[in-house]
C-alpha cells in the first residue's frame, strides 16, 4: 500500500509513471517512496522523510485527517493518531477516537 497519500491523490500515483506535482520530472512509478528525493517539491516521497519539502498524509480513520512535514516520518515518534507515520510494526498503537 502507498503510505502518506490521501485517497483523492492516489490516482496520480497509479500507472507506470509518476509526474511531480510541480509539473517537473516524470519517472517510473518504482521510484516513488524509494527514499530518494527526485522531485523538487518532494511529491515523489509521500511515505518517507527523504525530501525536505515533502508531506505525509495521516488518514486517522475515526478522527481528523492530518498532514505532517516529511521530517516526522519514521522518526520513532507517533505523530498520526493511527500510527501510520511509523513503518515499524508495533511502534504505535491506533489511538484515534
C-alpha positions in Angstrom: 0.0 0.0 0.0 1.1 3.5 -0.7 1.9 5.4 2.5 1.3 9.0 3.2 -1.2 9.7 0.4 -4.8 10.8 0.6 -7.5 8.8 -1.3 -8.0 11.8 -3.5 -4.3 12.0 -4.5 -3.9 8.2 -5.1 -4.8 8.2 -8.8 -1.8 10.3 -9.6 0.4 7.5 -8.2 -1.3 4.8 -10.3 0.2 3.7 -13.6 3.7 3.1 -15.0 5.0 6.6 -14.4 4.7 9.4 -11.9 4.9 13.1 -12.6 6.0 15.5 -9.8 3.1 17.7 -8.6 5.0 20.8 -9.5 5.0 19.6 -13.2 8.7 18.9 -13.2 10.2 15.5 -13.6 8.4 12.3 -14.7 9.8 9.0 -13.6 8.9 5.3 -13.4 6.4 4.6 -10.5 9.0 2.3 -8.9 10.9 5.5 -7.8 8.0 6.7 -5.6 8.8 6.2 -1.9 12.2 4.8 -2.7 13.8 7.1 0.0 15.4 9.3 -2.6 14.0 12.8 -3.4 13.6 13.1 -7.2 11.0 15.9 -7.2 12.0 19.4 -6.1 8.6 19.7 -4.3 9.0 16.3 -2.6 5.9 14.8 -4.1 7.6 11.5 -5.0 8.3 10.7 -1.4 5.0 10.9 0.5 5.8 8.0 2.7 9.4 8.7 3.6 11.5 11.5 5.1 13.8 11.8 2.1 12.5 15.3 0.9 12.8 18.5 3.0 9.6 19.8 1.4 7.7 16.5 1.5 4.4 16.0 3.3 2.8 12.9 4.8 -1.0 12.4 4.9 -2.4 10.7 8.0 -5.8 9.3 7.3 -6.5 9.0 11.1 -9.7 7.0 10.4 -12.3 7.8 13.0 -10.7 11.1 13.7 -9.5 14.1 11.7 -7.0 13.7 8.8 -3.7 15.5 9.2 -0.7 16.4 7.0 2.7 16.3 8.6 6.1 17.5 7.4 8.1 14.6 5.9 10.7 15.0 8.6 8.3 13.4 11.1 8.0 10.2 9.1 9.8 7.2 10.7 11.4 9.2 13.4 10.2 6.9 16.2 7.5 9.4 17.4 3.8 8.6 16.8 2.5 11.9 15.2 -0.5 10.4 13.5 -3.1 9.0 15.9 -3.4 6.0 13.7 0.4 5.4 13.8 0.7 5.4 10.0 3.7 7.7 10.1 5.9 5.0 11.7 6.6 2.0 9.4 8.0 -0.4 12.0 5.2 -2.7 13.1 4.2 -2.2 16.7 5.8 1.2 17.1 2.4 3.0 17.5 -1.0 2.0 18.7 -4.1 3.3 16.9 -5.3 6.0 19.3 -7.8 7.7 17.0 -11.1 8.4 18.7 
